[in-house]
């Protein structure tokens, strides 16, 4: 038996016309009107490269737990040498469009998600976002910021590969015993993930995804759409707060205007593909992206002794934490079991 709720939900149909009519078309019309009123059309040509970046980034955002910022932030900071603060703001802003559009597609397709996780991790993510944005980001030098996300995600990728070496890994589709301890764990997870999002513009999705998979044994086909919706709502709140306080970078706004219509279609397309992939296809796709991102970071960014030490420290601590998550899950596996799945990809 494969890791899904039932057969009808394993290959969800995408109501494409309904999505275009009620989601994409309103976004596109509002974008065109805003572009005309703000006289932003001149931004299209000089910033066209970001549209190409986010065509790939939005697909990754909808189909995996990594978020569009996982593509945008390293490409902007490492390839185009854009200021990390600008890349952080843009990543947060663009995911408020792309991942919310992907969330709408996930809901339309009735893809299985863990709703209680959205509540408790989401509540923790809001203060975490502000702490990371206002307090932690100024404390880190740019080189450390550029490698932080890649190192943490690389550690998770190693653990994800390790636990999926055998295709009959024990998995569940829901957290059954949702007690106060679980709620506190999810709140703390959202808090930490929100801090990382506040530093990098993305992160709560991969942090929550890692905890769901490693700590609670949730199937990747349930954890992925859950993390997509969580990142979308976290990014939307962050953008609204940033807009209200005037903290968002003007340069980030220029990139944002160019990419809106691209991500509003690319992320839902990724969500649809995710619904049609087998579980192991999602796992190996995520692992491949993580490996590519980490290797690229090491090759592009000049490695100093301090930076190498920082990488080793972050990877080691992250691996230890993820390992503890997985050990805790195995110790309490029967207590957390929901609808159980043992085999299949």
N, C-alpha and C positions, 0 to 999 in steps of 0.2 A: 504493500500500500504506500502510495506516495505521500509526501508531506503537504497535504492540503486539507481543507475542511470537508469538501465533497467534490465529486467529479465535475459537477456543473460549475463550480467556482474555480477549478484549476486552470481553465482556459477562458478567462472572462472576455466577453465581447465588448469592444469599444464603441459606444454610441457616437460615432464620429460626427454625424450631422447635428445631433443634439449638442455636442460639445462645441462645435463651430458656432452654432446659433446663439447659445446662451452663455458661453464662456469666452471663446476666442474673439468672436466678432465684437462684443462690447469692449473688450480690452483694446482691440485694434482701432475701433472708432474713437475711443477716448484718447488713445495715443496720437492718432492723426490730428485731432482737434488741439490737443496740448502742444504738439510739435508746431502747428501753424500759429497758435496764439503766442507761443514763446519764441517763435522764429528760431527754432532749433535745427532746421533742415541742413544748415551749413555744417553741422556736426557729423553728418553721415559719412562723408568721404574720408576725412582725416582719421576717424575712429572706426573705420570699417573692419580693421583687424580684430577688434573686440567682438564683432558680430560673428566672425569665423571661430574665434575661441569659444564663444558661448553656444554656438551651434553644437559643438561637441560637449561643452560643459553642461548644457541643459539636458542633453540626453542622459549623461551620467547621473545628473541630479534626480531624474525621474526613475531611472532603472536600478539604482544602487542606493546604499546608505551613506554615500560619501558626500553628496551635495554638490551643487554647481560651484560652490566656493572652493572645493577641493581641486578643481581644475583652474578656476579663475585666479585664485590667490598665488599659487606657485608659478603659473605662466606669467602673470603680470609682474611679480617681484623678481623672478629669476631670469626670464627670457627678455622681458621688455624693461627691466630695471625701474619699475614704477614704485613709488614710495609705498611701504607696507601699510601706512595709514589709509592711503587712497584705495589700495587693493582690498583692505579689510572693509571699508565702507561700501565699496562697489559690490563685493561678494554678498554682504548682508542685504543690500538694496535689491540686487537682481534676483536673489532667491525668494524675496517677498512676492515676486511676480511668477517666476518659473515654477517654484515648488508649490505655490498655492494653486497654480493651474494644474500641476500634476496631482495635487491633493483632490481637486475637483474631479479629475479623471478617475482616480482611485475610488472615490465615493460612487461615481456613476457606474463603474464596473463592478461595484459591490465586492471589491477585493477584501479579504479578511484582514482585520487589524486588531490590535489590542487597545481598546478604547480607554480603559482605566490607566494604562501607561501614559497615554496622551495627557490625561488630567494631572497626574502626580508629577511626572517628569516635566511637564509644561509649566506647572506652577513653580517648580524649582529653577527652571531655565530663565525666568524673567529677572529675578534679582542677580542670578549668575551673569547674565548678559551685561547688566549695568556695572557689576564689579569688574568684569574683564575689560570692558570698554573704558571705564573712567579711571580705575585704580591700577590694574595689572599691566595693561598695554604700555603705559609710559615708562614702566620699570625695566622693560626688556630692550636690548639693543636690536637693531634691524636684522642682523644675521641670525640671532637666536630666534626671533619671531619667524623668519623664513624657514627654519629647519624644525621648529617645534611640532607643527602639525604633521609633517612628513615622518618624523621619528615616532610619534605616538601611533599614527596609523600603520606604519611599518610593523610595529610590535603587535598590533592587533592582527594584521595580515598573517604574520607568522603563526599566531595562535589559531586563527581561523583555518589555515592550511593544516595545522597539526591535528585538530580535532576532526577534520573531514578526510583524513587519510583513509578511513574505512567508511564506506557508503552507508552502512547499517547503524550509524551513530544514533543513539537514543535522542529523540526530539519530541517536543510537545507543541501544541498550537495555541495554548492559553495558560495563564497563571491561575491555578485553581484556588490555592490558599492565599487570598489577597488580604493578609492581616496588616496590623500596624507596622510591623517590622519591614514588610515588603514596601509599604507606602513610603516609609522613611528612606529606605534604600533608593527608591525611584526618585524621590525628591532630591536626595543628595546627588544622584546621578545627573539629574537635570541641572542642578546647581553647578556642578563641575563642567558639564557640557556647555552650559550657558556662558561660563567664564571663558572657555576656549573659543566660543563663537564671538564673544566680545573682543578677543585678541585677534582672531584670524578671519572673522566674518562667517565662519562655518565650523562645526564641531559637535554641536549637541546631537546631531543625527548619528554620527559614527560612534559617539560615546554611549548613547542609549542603545544603539544596535548591538554594540559589543557586550553590554551588560545583559541584554535580553538573550543573546545567543550563548554567551559563556556562563553567566550566572544563573539564568532561569531555563536554559535549554530550549528556548523558543526557536521554531523553524525559521529559516532565513526568508521564506516566502511570506511569512507574517511579520517578521521583524523589519523587513525592508520598507514596505509601504507605511508601517507605523512610524518609522524614523523619518520618512519623507514628509509626512504631514506635520510631524513635530518640528522639523527644521523650517518648514514653510511658515508656520504660525509664529515661531520664535523670531524669524527674520522679519516678518511683517510688523510685529510689535517693535522690534529694534529700529526699523526704518521709520515708523510713525513717531517714536520717541526722539530719534535723531533729527527728524524733520522739524518737530515742534521746538526743539532746543537749539536748532541751527548748528549742530555739531558735525553734520555730514559734509564731506569735502566737496567743493565745487567741481573739481576734476572728476570725482566719482559720478556726479550727476551727468556730466557730459557722456561718459561711457554708458551710463544707465539708459539714457534716452535712445541711444543707438541700438541697444540690445533687447529692449522690451518685446517687440513682436517676434523675435527669434526664439527667446526662451519660453514665451507663452505657448508656443507650439512644440518646441523640442522636448521640454520636460514631460508633457503628457504623452508624447510618442514613446519616450523612455519608459514611462509607467505602464503603457500598454504592452511593450515588449517584455518587461519584467513579469507581467502576468502570464505570458505565454512561455517563458523559459522554465526549464526544470530547475529544481533547487540547486543542484550542483553546478549548473551553468551559471547561476547567479554568484555562487561562491567563487568559482574559478575566474569569472570576469572581474570581481572585486579584487581578488588576490593579484591578478595581472596588472590592474590599474595601480594598485598600491606599490607593487615592485617597480613599475615604470616610473612612478612619481618619486620614489625614494632614490633610485639610481640617478635619475635626472637631477635631483637636488644635490646629490654628492658631486656630480660631474660639473654642474654649472657654477655652484657656489664655491669660491676659494676656501679651502679647508685650512684653518689655523689650528694650532694645538688646543686653544681654548674651545674652539667650535667642535673639534673632534671629541674632546672631553664632555662637552655639553650633549652631543649626540649619543655617546655611549651611556651617559647618565640617564637621559630621557628614555632611551630604548630599554635599558636594564630595569628601571623603575616601572615602566609601562608593562613589560613582560611579566614582572613579578606580580603586579596588580591583576593583570588579566589571568595569570595562572591561579591566583588566589580565588578569583571569581569562579573559575571552572572547577576548582577543587571543592568550593563551597556548594556548587550546584550538584556535583556528584554525591556529596555527603548527604544532601537533603533532597535527592531526586524524586523520591516517591511523594514527598509532601507537596512539591510544586507541580506535580503532574496534572496536566489538563487532558485534552484529547491526544492520546499518545500515538507517535509514529516512530517506527524503527527502521524501515527500509526505504529504498527508492531514492531517486535523485530529482 
